[in-house]
Amino acid sequence: MLINLSELNTPNVYFTMTQTVLPRPIAWVLSENQDGSLNLAPFSYFNAVCSDPPLVMISIGLQDDGSHKDTLRNALERPELVIHIASSDQLPDLNLSSATLPPGVSEVEAGNLELSDVENFRLPRLKNCKVAFMSRVHKIEQIGTCNQQHLVFAEVDTVYVSEDCVEYDAKNRLSILADRIRPLSRLGASAYASFGEVMIAKRPA
């Protein structure tokens, strides 16, 4: 079956893309609202894109009414972001944070989520997330028809990894254990994937 995307409207292009580019990592993004409360929202158009400088990219669309989503507005006005990798058992909390709440209502407070301060970073992280990237906005670019999509490039300052997900080998090299993080990933529509089997294939010489 060939699907010609030029023959589809934008919602159906999105529906097709999100069901075929899979699984996708999820950025669970904490940002600060204008009133000082904390916003929390998941985005699955997300990945690492550069190592020097260390950048991740989050693609954020507009609200149905054409206005900026809270995360985008916060990133434009206050450049700090804490980007979490949720574990599979955190799906209920992550899904709850995707709800559209009235302005000024914090998803962190609505979900009764615990926070933990981060040394030398202004914003806290979610206490129960095993991975968090303390980041600052590097650049924001508008793309797409009528500039309706925003690419937020965030430069990672420090990375938090839970101690129970870290080991050192005989040569004292750091190893981060994905099977202990159990990262949650996104499929199409309302479908998610939990972490499965780890397969190793060394790159040919």
Secondary structure, DSSP 4 states (H G I P E B T S, - for coil): ----GGGS-HHHHHHHHHHHS-SEE-EEEEEE-TTS-EEEEEESSEEEEEETTEEEEEEE-B-TTSPBPHHHHHHHHS-EEEEEE-BGGGHHHHHHTTS---TT--HHHHTT--EE--TT-SS-EETT-SEEEEEEEEEEEEESGGG-EEEEEEEEEEEEE-GGGEEE-TT--EEE-HHHH-B-EE-STT-EE--------PPP-
